[in-house]
């Protein structure tokens, strides 16, 4: 197909100026064949793969055909998801930058009605929205479609799959019959063809023929791996390819949440995107992902349409899609606009047959990958570090420290040893020698003893800690029990003494009294016959008996053993303190000591009662946080930081027990892991939080 310049398509100077500002000069194949008939007013049925420029193919004629003097809806664009509606709206605003008087308005669920009411009252000429919210405004009477000149259905196949057929038909019946109808989609199933035949007039088919339905610049690989070891393989591939921006697709919302928690626990910057999130939360995540504030976006297929991020390096199919059409849309998020990309799929067991179905659907052969070993990951990390070190030496942009090196040389250290020590510190930090060393041999037994968390994770330049070595080339297996490294100290043992809960001081210390001398207990002696333990007969030790001392209750005399060698021992002299048979309480001993009146008044005060223990409800989990009353923490502070960091409602927080140096808080068991991972980055009143299961 002969390529065309935008200047050859008969566009207005304002639109050509906007296209030039976007950096485009030559139209893509779908744009070159679709824009001319659309400018002539013909109905169009366009089919091309995702990422080929379909948005500009219908956006350019839509902007050109708007009459800026009329403040009514003239172009209606229907999209299946909120993300796609926002993407199309942004593209329309860029194209209409120099054409004054055009107002485009996105309408979708989850956004404030007041903002949409205001935009419609201002006279929006181009409305981009989802079928559900469009129908809602039509029922309210806030959106009238009797002036629509062009109706565009973007990703029409997806809208039908999501159950919007009745809404689409009702919307198309509400627009004037002489409108221009445009259908754009990556695939054209039978249901789409029925709509085209029913609601379009002699449409012209525009299809970009190609050998494969996927972008040729995307490298497509699949790995056979048991589902239990997918997370291990995922982290190895991220490390060995040094990936910094990618999307990971899962089939269920629960799998998305679990995978995000695993990645965050291993030090990766990841966040989720699925249908249970509010629109504000989804917008916040997408803005963060577009600005490279995240490394990996874990999403369901709701995000497969409408994510327009140009620099996505890789798309992981952590769960294989249910059909080839979803696979096409997933991997269309990478390799956009001529860039290279990588699509990696995981298949376990019989899912290999699904790989074959996808290959037949896309008409392309996927490469079967070999699971990388631990040594390969280590070598890849070393190569990344060496490349950055070589670039720094080449540019010479570093501070010279010759005087420090000369001092070390004078002390007798070799230059190679100095360089090796510096590289070791850069890669693993100063605490690296204390970590368990990896075995030299390769295989399932080379699993590292621990994996650093977010705060211990090295910088990207030095590479990440290698994933656990559980794999061989075909069938990953667990390491033998005796080959596993010894367990390190627990979190409680690693905490400092000041952070541990302190036991209360003894009663005599709180009252200022000296430590009492208590008589030692006499050990029980088992008799020769019977199973009942008896005590040997012994004389009671003498105790000073002041007049005011209350006399202790009489103690029954224990039975005397039958054998003669168990006879009673004679009473010792008063100076000696033999082992008595009775243990006296603190109250009895202290009562026999004469104390000043002031001290007696102190003693008379009852000791404070210990706080009664409470039970955590069955559906909640108790967490320990390292701040307390000493830092001025109140229960509302804990509720606010949980809600602010996680986006969860305040009702997930139960009882908040504020102690002097720490806090016990009950949270919903369903969200406990997510709350722990989020609060590790938070602060309360200027102090960084440490949180763990109590």
Phi, psi and omega per residue, in radians:
X1 nan 2.322 -3.131
X2 -1.280 2.264 3.133
X3 -1.348 2.678 -3.131
X4 -2.268 2.632 3.011
X5 -1.537 2.678 3.109
X6 -1.103 -0.495 3.128
X7 -1.189 -0.269 3.133
X8 -1.609 0.018 -3.056
X9 -1.729 0.112 3.073
X10 1.254 0.690 -3.120
X11 -1.636 2.818 -3.130
X12 -1.276 2.740 3.129
X13 -1.047 -0.642 -3.139
X14 -1.103 -0.721 -3.127
X15 -1.251 -0.673 3.089
X16 -1.108 -0.620 3.109
X17 -1.163 -0.703 3.103
X18 -1.155 -0.702 3.119
X19 -1.144 -0.679 3.113
X20 -1.153 -0.626 3.109
X21 -1.151 -0.576 3.084
X22 -1.270 -0.210 3.081
X23 1.640 0.180 -3.127
X24 -1.740 2.440 3.086
X25 -2.183 -0.727 -3.103
X26 -1.853 2.329 -3.130
X27 -1.305 2.550 3.054
X28 -1.259 2.889 -3.108
X29 -0.987 -0.765 -3.123
X30 -1.188 -0.590 3.104
X31 -1.226 -0.679 -3.097
X32 -1.146 -0.588 -3.101
X33 -1.646 -0.317 -3.079
X34 -1.673 -0.600 -3.048
X35 -1.140 -0.808 -3.121
X36 -1.008 -0.891 3.121
X37 -1.137 -0.557 3.077
X38 -1.155 -0.652 3.094
X39 -1.165 -0.434 3.109
X40 -1.446 -0.154 3.112
X41 1.641 0.218 -3.124
X42 -1.443 2.668 2.989
X43 -1.322 2.495 -3.010
X44 -2.272 2.475 2.944
X45 -2.113 1.830 -3.063
X46 -1.849 2.365 3.120
X47 -2.342 2.162 3.118
X48 -2.812 2.806 -3.098
X49 -1.242 2.803 3.139
X50 -1.097 2.420 3.113
X51 1.520 0.214 -3.101
X52 -1.672 -0.026 3.114
X53 1.772 0.477 -3.130
X54 -1.141 -0.577 -3.089
X55 -1.077 -0.809 3.109
X56 -1.224 -0.458 -3.126
X57 -1.109 -0.656 3.064
X58 -1.749 -0.320 -3.132
X59 -1.252 -0.681 -3.138
X60 -1.091 -0.881 3.086
X61 -1.111 -0.584 -3.141
X62 -1.095 -0.759 3.128
X63 -1.179 -0.685 -3.116
X64 -1.150 -0.616 -3.015
X65 -1.537 -0.017 3.136
X66 -1.383 2.335 3.030
X67 -1.578 1.927 -3.052
X68 -1.185 -0.276 -3.123
X69 -1.437 -0.233 -3.136
X70 -1.803 2.150 -3.141
X71 -1.686 1.012 3.104
X72 -2.377 2.896 -3.130
X73 -1.274 2.097 -3.119
X74 -2.010 -0.445 3.133
X75 -2.269 2.261 3.106
X76 -2.073 2.172 -3.134
X77 -2.091 2.107 3.132
X78 -1.761 2.318 3.140
X79 -2.254 2.625 -3.085
X80 -1.322 -0.545 -3.032
X81 -2.237 2.846 3.111
X82 -1.137 -0.724 -3.103
X83 -1.071 -0.740 3.141
X84 -1.186 -0.639 3.094
X85 -1.094 -0.724 3.103
X86 -1.143 -0.718 -3.140
X87 -1.098 -0.789 3.140
X88 -1.127 -0.695 3.127
X89 -1.082 -0.745 3.109
X90 -1.096 -0.707 3.127
X91 -1.129 -0.702 3.127
X92 -1.120 -0.725 3.118
X93 -1.086 -0.673 3.115
X94 -1.161 -0.700 -3.129
X95 -1.236 -0.529 -3.109
X96 -1.671 0.345 -3.049
X97 -1.072 -0.714 -3.062
X98 -1.787 0.071 3.088
X99 -1.804 1.669 -3.002
X100 -1.163 2.508 3.044
X101 1.703 -0.058 3.133
X102 -1.634 2.270 3.138
X103 -2.171 2.044 3.098
X104 -1.875 2.390 -3.045
X105 -2.259 2.132 3.007
X106 -1.464 2.407 3.134
X107 -2.275 2.050 -3.124
X108 -2.699 2.821 -3.129
X109 -1.189 2.598 -3.136
X110 1.639 -0.221 3.113
X111 -1.690 2.741 -3.111
X112 -1.088 2.332 3.087
X113 -1.152 -0.634 -3.082
X114 -1.047 -0.734 3.124
X115 -1.101 -0.684 3.133
X116 -1.254 -0.671 3.071
X117 -1.050 -0.752 -3.120
X118 -1.122 -0.744 3.140
X119 -1.120 -0.671 3.122
X120 -1.218 -0.632 3.109
X121 -1.181 -0.508 3.127
X122 -1.274 -0.169 3.077
X123 1.597 0.981 3.109
X124 -1.226 2.234 3.119
X125 -1.529 -0.478 -3.140
X126 -2.110 2.102 3.136
X127 -1.977 2.167 3.100
X128 -2.025 2.119 -3.072
X129 -2.771 3.020 3.065
X130 -1.569 2.636 -3.061
X131 -1.018 -0.683 -3.100
X132 -1.086 -0.823 -3.122
X133 -1.266 -0.581 3.060
X134 -1.063 -0.790 3.112
X135 -1.093 -0.655 3.137
X136 -1.082 -0.794 3.125
X137 -1.184 -0.577 3.090
X138 -1.139 -0.719 3.118
X139 -1.173 -0.602 3.116
X140 -1.314 -0.269 -3.104
X141 1.434 0.191 -3.132
X142 -1.569 -0.165 3.135
X143 -2.296 2.081 3.109
X144 -1.951 2.351 -3.068
X145 -1.961 0.230 -3.089
X146 -1.318 -0.098 3.111
X147 -1.935 0.185 -3.099
X148 -1.251 2.260 3.111
X149 -1.805 -0.367 -3.116
X150 -2.490 2.208 3.076
X151 -2.019 2.181 -3.053
X152 -2.122 2.266 3.066
X153 -1.941 1.875 3.119
X154 -1.664 2.352 -3.083
X155 0.940 0.951 -3.069
X156 -1.117 -0.574 -3.128
X157 -1.121 -0.651 3.139
X158 -1.197 -0.692 3.127
X159 -1.079 -0.663 3.097
X160 -1.196 -0.703 3.120
X161 -1.126 -0.503 3.141
X162 -1.489 0.046 3.065
X163 1.505 0.443 -3.102
X164 -1.685 0.248 -3.033
X165 -1.089 -0.811 -3.130
X166 -1.089 -0.718 3.120
X167 -1.121 -0.718 -3.128
X168 -1.106 -0.769 -3.117
X169 -1.139 -0.680 3.122
X170 -1.164 -0.662 3.119
X171 -1.168 -0.774 -3.136
X172 -1.153 -0.514 3.080
X173 -1.272 -0.377 -3.097
X174 -1.487 -0.296 3.130
X175 -1.554 2.731 -3.115
X176 -1.022 2.570 -3.105
X177 -1.166 -0.468 -3.112
X178 -1.509 0.282 3.125
X179 -1.218 2.940 3.011
X180 -1.749 2.189 -3.053
X181 -1.921 2.314 -3.076
X182 -2.260 2.215 3.059
X183 -1.993 2.192 3.063
X184 -2.252 2.362 -3.126
X185 -2.872 2.788 3.063
X186 -1.405 -0.490 3.111
X187 -2.289 2.797 -3.121
X188 -2.285 1.396 3.084
X189 -1.272 3.112 -3.058
X190 -1.108 -0.642 -3.128
X191 -1.098 -0.631 3.107
X192 -1.181 -0.723 -3.141
X193 -1.115 -0.581 3.076
X194 -1.134 -0.756 3.099
X195 -1.106 -0.715 -3.131
X196 -1.075 -0.779 -3.120
X197 -1.160 -0.539 -3.049
X198 -1.477 -0.589 -2.964
X199 -2.100 0.186 3.089
X200 -2.175 2.837 -3.099
X201 -2.079 1.898 3.120
X202 0.802 1.031 -3.071
X203 -1.213 2.597 3.055
X204 -1.680 2.227 -3.120
X205 -1.491 2.235 3.118
X206 -2.124 1.941 -3.080
X207 -2.376 2.325 3.108
X208 -1.630 1.863 -3.140
X209 -1.294 2.385 3.100
X210 -2.739 2.799 -3.092
X211 -1.249 -0.542 -3.118
X212 -2.251 2.602 3.129
X213 -1.463 -0.144 3.131
X214 -1.780 2.845 -3.114
X215 -1.228 2.248 -3.071
X216 -1.181 -0.312 -3.126
X217 -1.437 0.001 -3.132
X218 -1.696 2.135 3.065
X219 -1.416 2.144 -3.043
X220 -1.950 2.113 -3.073
X221 -2.323 2.581 3.008
X222 -2.305 2.648 -3.134
X223 -2.191 2.362 3.017
X224 -1.538 2.049 -3.063
X225 -2.657 2.469 3.063
X226 -1.139 2.508 -3.056
X227 -1.092 -0.401 3.126
X228 -1.207 -0.374 -3.047
X229 -1.987 0.298 -3.141
X230 -1.115 -0.708 -3.099
X231 -1.135 -0.612 3.113
X232 -1.162 -0.773 3.127
X233 -1.148 -0.678 3.131
X234 -1.030 -0.831 -3.114
X235 -1.189 -0.590 3.097
X236 -1.132 -0.759 -3.124
X237 -1.167 -0.650 3.098
X238 -1.082 -0.749 -3.101
X239 -1.251 -0.728 -3.031
X240 -1.265 -0.489 3.108
X241 -1.720 -0.027 3.135
X242 0.910 0.940 -3.086
X243 -1.445 2.380 -3.077
X244 -2.057 -0.296 -3.110
X245 -2.610 2.054 -3.097
X246 -2.753 2.916 3.107
X247 -2.110 2.357 3.135
X248 -2.068 2.086 -3.082
X249 -1.743 2.330 3.037
X250 -2.187 2.820 -3.085
X251 -1.545 -0.371 -3.082
X252 -2.217 2.689 3.124
X253 -1.186 -0.604 3.130
X254 -1.157 -0.678 3.105
X255 -1.141 -0.618 3.084
X256 -1.071 -0.835 -3.127
X257 -1.104 -0.767 -3.129
X258 -1.117 -0.738 -3.100
X259 -1.177 -0.654 3.099
X260 -1.091 -0.733 3.127
X261 -1.122 -0.694 3.106
X262 -1.106 -0.791 -3.101
X263 -1.159 -0.736 3.122
X264 -1.126 -0.666 3.128
X265 -1.134 -0.469 -3.136
X266 -1.669 0.136 2.982
X267 1.714 0.101 3.134
X268 -1.591 2.583 3.114
X269 -1.552 1.800 -3.061
X270 -2.369 2.705 3.058
X271 -2.613 2.962 -2.982
X272 -1.951 2.834 3.064
X273 -2.667 1.936 3.089
X274 -2.681 3.124 -2.966
X275 -1.230 -0.323 -3.129
X276 -1.382 -0.144 -3.120
X277 -1.472 2.568 3.066
X278 -1.233 2.852 -3.100
X279 -1.128 -0.636 3.115
X280 -1.109 -0.697 3.116
X281 -1.158 -0.709 3.130
X282 -1.153 -0.708 3.101
X283 -1.115 -0.707 3.141
X284 -1.115 -0.732 3.128
X285 -1.146 -0.749 -3.111
X286 -1.171 -0.699 3.095
X287 -1.101 -0.681 3.107
X288 -1.158 -0.670 3.140
X289 -1.215 -0.689 3.130
X290 -1.139 -0.558 -3.141
X291 -1.574 0.234 3.132
X292 1.064 0.480 3.022
X293 -1.362 -0.200 3.059
X294 -2.110 2.648 3.008
X295 -1.565 -0.725 -3.047
X296 -2.404 2.327 3.072
X297 -1.853 2.055 3.124
X298 -1.718 2.135 -2.953
X299 -2.533 2.795 2.945
X300 -1.585 -3.093 -3.089
X301 -1.189 -0.178 3.060
X302 -1.064 -0.425 -3.133
X303 -1.688 -0.042 -3.116
X304 -1.194 -0.433 3.105
X305 -1.915 2.211 3.011
X306 1.848 -0.085 3.064
X307 -1.519 1.910 -3.095
X308 -2.000 1.360 3.085
X309 -2.056 2.069 -2.953
X310 -1.259 -0.506 -2.962
X311 -1.740 0.367 3.115
X312 -1.152 2.078 -3.077
X313 -1.404 -0.595 -2.987
X314 -2.602 2.600 2.975
X315 -2.137 2.122 3.091
X316 -1.745 2.210 2.940
X317 -1.624 1.408 -3.131
X318 -1.056 -0.711 2.929
X319 -1.981 2.313 3.127
X320 -1.133 2.459 3.087
X321 -1.176 2.841 -3.075
X322 -1.330 -0.415 3.102
X323 -2.556 2.944 -3.093
X324 -1.160 -0.492 -3.132
X325 -1.132 -0.753 3.093
X326 -1.122 -0.613 3.107
X327 -1.082 -0.724 3.128
X328 -1.060 -0.759 -3.101
X329 -1.271 -0.576 3.112
X330 -1.113 -0.950 -3.048
X331 -1.304 -0.148 3.046
X332 -1.235 -0.123 3.099
X333 -1.351 -0.230 3.097
X334 -2.090 2.810 -3.116
X335 1.193 0.584 -3.088
X336 -1.474 2.578 3.058
X337 0.971 0.764 3.050
X338 1.462 -0.040 3.138
X339 -1.381 2.793 3.081
X340 -1.473 2.706 3.141
X341 -2.702 3.118 -3.108
X342 -2.462 2.324 3.079
X343 -2.101 2.127 -3.075
X344 -2.129 2.215 -3.113
X345 -2.073 2.517 3.088
X346 -1.887 2.279 3.127
X347 -2.251 2.333 3.123
X348 -2.226 2.329 3.073
X349 1.099 -2.186 -3.079
X350 -1.296 -0.088 3.096
X351 -1.164 -0.217 3.077
X352 -1.074 -0.556 3.096
X353 -1.185 -0.536 3.060
X354 -1.156 -0.581 3.047
X355 -1.046 -0.733 3.130
X356 -1.118 -0.688 3.107
X357 -1.110 -0.699 3.114
X358 -1.135 -0.696 3.124
X359 -1.093 -0.711 3.118
X360 -1.185 -0.629 -3.120
X361 -1.216 -0.741 -3.082
X362 -1.549 -0.162 -3.140
X363 1.021 0.759 3.108
X364 -2.542 2.600 -3.127
X365 -1.690 2.175 3.123
X366 -1.558 2.528 -3.115
X367 -1.495 2.347 3.058
X368 -1.494 2.083 -3.076
X369 -1.543 2.738 3.072
X370 -1.779 2.272 -3.094
X371 -1.110 2.177 -3.098
X372 -1.242 2.540 3.112
X373 -1.504 3.008 3.129
X374 -1.120 -0.692 -3.139
X375 -1.108 -0.644 3.108
X376 -1.165 -0.677 3.102
X377 -1.130 -0.766 3.120
X378 -1.075 -0.727 -3.140
X379 -1.138 -0.699 3.119
X380 -1.116 -0.725 3.103
X381 -1.107 -0.706 3.118
X382 -1.141 -0.670 3.137
X383 -1.143 -0.675 3.110
X384 -1.114 -0.782 3.117
X385 -1.110 -0.734 -3.139
X386 -1.120 -0.667 3.124
X387 -1.102 -0.757 3.136
X388 -1.206 -0.634 3.100
X389 -1.157 -0.713 3.123
X390 -1.126 -0.696 3.123
X391 -1.133 -0.672 3.114
X392 -1.141 -0.730 3.115
X393 -1.157 -0.630 -3.123
X394 -1.183 -0.775 -3.119
X395 -1.303 -0.446 -3.119
X396 1.268 0.257 -3.104
X397 -1.585 1.252 3.078
X398 -2.638 2.699 -3.128
X399 -1.391 2.278 -3.113
X400 -1.429 2.388 3.129
X401 -2.239 0.879 -3.085
X402 -1.084 -0.598 -3.086
X403 -1.157 -0.604 3.088
X404 -1.220 -0.701 3.134
X405 -1.148 -0.702 3.124
X406 -1.109 -0.659 3.102
X407 -1.099 -0.716 3.118
X408 -1.182 -0.643 3.113
X409 -1.156 -0.683 3.117
X410 -1.145 -0.475 3.111
X411 -1.395 -0.027 3.046
X412 1.768 0.064 3.119
X413 -1.413 2.470 3.105
X414 -1.345 2.640 -3.105
X415 -1.123 -0.646 3.128
X416 -1.167 -0.633 3.109
X417 -1.168 -0.677 3.112
X418 -1.086 -0.821 3.136
X419 -1.108 -0.716 3.141
X420 -1.125 -0.700 3.127
X421 -1.136 -0.691 3.119
X422 -1.135 -0.754 3.114
X423 -1.115 -0.686 3.110
X424 -1.077 -0.739 3.124
X425 -1.166 -0.663 3.140
X426 -1.180 -0.658 -3.083
X427 -1.396 -0.660 -3.046
X428 -2.097 -0.138 -3.100
X429 1.462 2.945 -3.103
X430 -1.189 -0.414 -3.140
X431 -1.490 0.046 -3.071
X432 -1.069 -0.667 -3.114
X433 -1.072 -0.401 -3.119
X434 -1.376 -0.222 -3.122
X435 -1.362 2.668 3.070
X436 -1.121 2.428 -3.119
X437 -1.427 2.559 3.094
X438 -1.310 2.523 3.008
X439 -1.127 2.662 -3.110
X440 -1.323 -0.559 -3.079
X441 -1.249 2.754 -3.073
X442 -1.842 2.501 3.111
X443 2.471 -2.948 -3.085
X444 -1.070 -0.416 -3.073
X445 -1.417 -0.056 -3.060
X446 -1.623 0.516 3.095
X447 -1.202 2.278 -3.141
X448 -1.158 2.673 -3.092
X449 -1.181 -0.573 3.095
X450 -2.664 2.874 3.108
X451 -2.157 2.273 -3.053
X452 -1.125 2.548 3.062
X453 -1.451 -2.886 -3.073
X454 -1.082 -0.743 -3.067
X455 -1.295 -0.393 -3.123
X456 -1.714 -0.007 -3.060
X457 -1.234 2.309 3.117
X458 -1.223 2.917 3.136
X459 -1.200 2.797 -3.122
X460 -1.047 -0.564 -3.119
X461 -1.094 -0.610 3.138
X462 -1.519 -0.128 -3.136
X463 1.532 2.899 3.130
X464 -1.669 2.887 3.001
X465 -1.092 2.399 -3.102
X466 -1.128 2.517 3.083
X467 -1.138 2.894 -3.088
X468 -1.183 2.408 -3.072
X469 -1.530 1.555 3.124
X470 -1.950 0.020 -2.926
X471 -1.870 2.597 2.689
X472 -1.958 -2.912 -2.999
X473 -1.271 -0.451 -3.047
X474 -2.102 -0.916 -3.029
X475 -2.105 1.718 3.102
X476 -1.091 2.420 3.107
X477 -2.302 2.727 3.093
X478 -1.287 2.577 3.041
X479 -1.175 2.655 3.096
X480 -1.089 2.685 -3.087
X481 -1.075 -0.693 -3.098
X482 -1.341 -0.163 3.113
X483 -1.631 -0.128 -3.110
X484 -1.299 2.515 3.124
X485 -1.197 2.732 -3.134
X486 -1.124 2.564 -3.124
X487 -1.233 2.361 3.125
X488 -1.370 3.131 3.141
X489 -1.127 2.584 -3.136
X490 -1.283 2.938 3.121
X491 -1.086 -0.620 -3.137
X492 -1.165 -0.662 -3.134
X493 -1.227 -0.488 -3.122
X494 -1.411 -0.282 3.136
X495 -1.237 2.595 3.109
X496 -1.232 2.834 -3.103
X497 -1.095 -0.618 -3.100
X498 -1.173 -0.476 -3.085
X499 -1.462 -0.264 -3.119
X500 -1.330 2.625 3.057
X501 -1.100 2.250 -3.070
X502 -1.577 2.423 3.062
X503 -1.319 2.530 3.129
X504 -1.166 2.649 3.124
X505 -1.190 2.670 3.095
X506 -1.064 2.797 -3.055
X507 -1.126 -0.654 -3.096
X508 -1.204 -0.494 3.079
X509 -1.257 -0.695 3.125
X510 -1.127 -0.525 3.141
X511 -1.565 -0.110 -3.138
X512 1.404 0.235 -3.117
X513 -1.551 2.729 3.075
X514 -1.212 2.749 -3.136
X515 -1.163 2.180 -3.105
X516 -1.262 2.626 3.066
X517 -1.617 1.920 -3.098
X518 -1.674 2.456 3.067
X519 -1.181 2.563 3.139
X520 -1.313 2.625 3.100
X521 -1.332 2.552 3.052
X522 -1.606 2.225 -3.109
X523 -1.141 2.548 3.059
X524 -1.218 2.478 3.079
X525 -2.050 2.174 -3.114
X526 -1.379 2.246 3.091
X527 -1.252 2.971 -3.127
X528 -1.257 -0.539 -3.107
X529 -2.068 2.591 3.074
X530 1.491 2.903 -3.112
X531 -1.876 -0.028 -3.098
X532 -1.562 2.130 3.139
X533 -1.207 2.467 3.110
X534 -2.225 2.786 3.121
X535 -1.811 2.527 3.062
X536 -1.226 2.608 3.135
X537 -1.269 2.248 -3.134
X538 -2.538 2.611 3.118
X539 -1.296 2.547 3.132
X540 -1.262 2.478 3.108
X541 -1.228 2.527 3.130
X542 -1.223 2.438 3.134
X543 -2.211 2.348 3.088
X544 -0.976 2.409 -3.042
X545 -2.119 1.409 3.029
X546 -1.179 2.812 -3.029
X547 -1.109 -0.619 -3.043
X548 -1.479 -0.063 -3.047
X549 -1.306 2.247 3.071
X550 -1.195 2.420 -3.103
X551 -1.394 2.220 3.141
X552 -1.164 2.702 3.140
X553 -1.146 2.588 -3.124
X554 -1.162 2.474 3.135
X555 -1.813 2.241 3.134
X556 -1.089 2.469 -3.091
X557 -1.316 2.216 -3.134
X558 -1.224 2.736 3.135
X559 -1.145 2.596 -3.135
X560 -1.545 2.344 3.114
X561 -1.024 2.682 -3.046
X562 -1.309 -0.591 -3.026
X563 -1.344 2.625 -3.112
X564 -1.149 -0.544 -3.093
X565 -1.224 -0.117 3.099
X566 -1.716 0.476 -3.098
X567 -1.192 2.846 -3.107
X568 -1.248 2.600 3.130
X569 -1.622 2.475 -3.134
X570 -1.136 2.646 -3.115
X571 -1.206 2.330 -3.127
X572 -1.354 3.000 3.086
X573 -1.169 2.781 -3.116
X574 -1.055 -0.531 -3.101
X575 -1.196 -0.576 -3.094
X576 -1.350 2.660 3.130
X577 -2.155 1.368 3.124
X578 -1.246 2.918 3.129
X579 -1.195 2.121 -3.141
X580 -1.514 2.902 3.140
X581 -1.620 -0.130 -3.116
X582 -2.120 2.444 3.073
X583 -1.737 2.110 -3.110
X584 -1.519 2.547 3.131
X585 -1.350 2.901 3.088
X586 -1.041 -0.679 -3.079
X587 -1.144 -0.707 -3.123
X588 -1.192 -0.726 -3.111
X589 -1.191 -0.818 -3.111
X590 -1.175 -0.453 3.128
X591 -1.202 -0.371 -3.134
X592 -1.522 -0.037 -3.093
X593 -1.802 2.313 3.104
X594 -1.364 2.206 -3.117
X595 -2.262 2.728 3.067
X596 -1.077 2.795 -3.109
X597 -1.062 -0.691 -3.130
X598 -1.087 -0.698 -3.116
X599 -1.244 -0.588 3.099
X600 -1.125 -0.657 3.117
X601 -1.112 -0.616 3.079
X602 -1.148 -0.707 -3.107
X603 -1.188 -0.538 -3.076
X604 -1.195 -0.379 -3.116
X605 -1.216 2.348 3.138
X606 -1.214 2.521 3.095
X607 -1.191 2.516 3.136
X608 -1.065 2.422 3.136
X609 -1.297 2.474 3.082
X610 -1.198 2.515 -3.129
X611 -1.158 2.289 -3.115
X612 -1.119 2.418 3.131
X613 -1.256 2.659 3.134
X614 -2.148 2.695 -3.125
X615 -1.778 2.389 3.075
X616 -1.350 2.316 3.120
X617 -0.982 2.760 -3.061
X618 -1.123 -0.551 -3.101
X619 -1.634 0.221 -3.124
X620 -2.228 2.790 3.136
X621 -2.175 2.421 -3.118
X622 -1.582 2.280 3.118
X623 -1.969 2.641 3.062
X624 -1.942 2.258 -3.141
X625 -2.171 2.464 -2.941
X626 -1.476 0.408 3.051
X627 -2.195 2.706 -3.100
X628 -2.714 -2.668 -3.055
X629 -1.148 -0.475 3.125
X630 -1.122 -0.463 3.098
X631 -1.686 0.153 3.112
X632 1.343 0.475 -3.082
X633 -1.424 2.370 3.059
X634 -2.027 2.780 3.130
X635 -0.978 -0.626 -3.131
X636 -1.132 -0.511 3.099
X637 -1.113 -0.695 3.129
X638 -1.158 -0.777 3.139
X639 -1.069 -0.742 -3.106
X640 -1.142 -0.738 -3.095
X641 -1.230 -0.592 3.087
X642 -1.154 -0.821 -3.133
X643 -1.168 -0.681 -3.091
X644 -1.242 -0.645 -3.087
X645 -1.441 -0.587 -3.058
X646 -1.750 -0.335 -3.061
X647 1.343 0.105 3.137
X648 -1.464 2.715 3.093
X649 -1.188 2.740 -3.091
X650 -1.140 -0.292 -3.092
X651 -1.250 -0.200 3.084
X652 -1.246 -0.242 3.117
X653 -1.658 2.233 3.109
X654 -1.713 -2.199 -3.109
X655 -1.247 2.355 3.081
X656 -2.006 1.982 -3.085
X657 -1.886 1.800 -3.079
X658 -1.563 2.064 3.059
X659 -1.809 -3.037 -3.056
X660 -1.188 -0.775 -3.060
X661 -2.027 -0.052 -3.117
X662 -2.716 3.052 -3.108
X663 -2.321 2.384 2.933
X664 -1.830 2.231 -3.116
X665 -2.334 2.335 3.075
X666 -1.624 2.222 3.122
X667 -2.228 2.868 3.117
X668 -1.075 2.273 -3.132
X669 -1.043 -0.589 -3.113
X670 -1.087 -0.584 -3.069
X671 -1.903 0.185 -3.025
X672 -1.096 -0.830 -3.114
X673 -1.106 -0.707 3.120
X674 -1.114 -0.709 -3.138
X675 -1.136 -0.719 3.136
X676 -1.081 -0.815 -3.097
X677 -1.151 -0.613 -3.126
X678 -1.306 -0.696 -3.065
X679 -1.272 -0.266 3.125
X680 -1.144 -0.311 3.126
X681 -1.796 0.030 -2.998
X682 -1.695 2.945 3.081
X683 -2.359 2.593 3.018
X684 -2.180 2.073 3.119
X685 0.920 0.769 3.052
X686 1.424 0.030 -3.139
X687 -1.976 2.300 -3.130
X688 -1.223 2.439 -3.051
X689 -1.549 2.437 2.900
X690 -2.086 2.232 -3.038
X691 -2.379 2.508 3.097
X692 -2.780 3.002 3.096
X693 -1.198 2.331 -3.125
X694 -1.421 nan nan
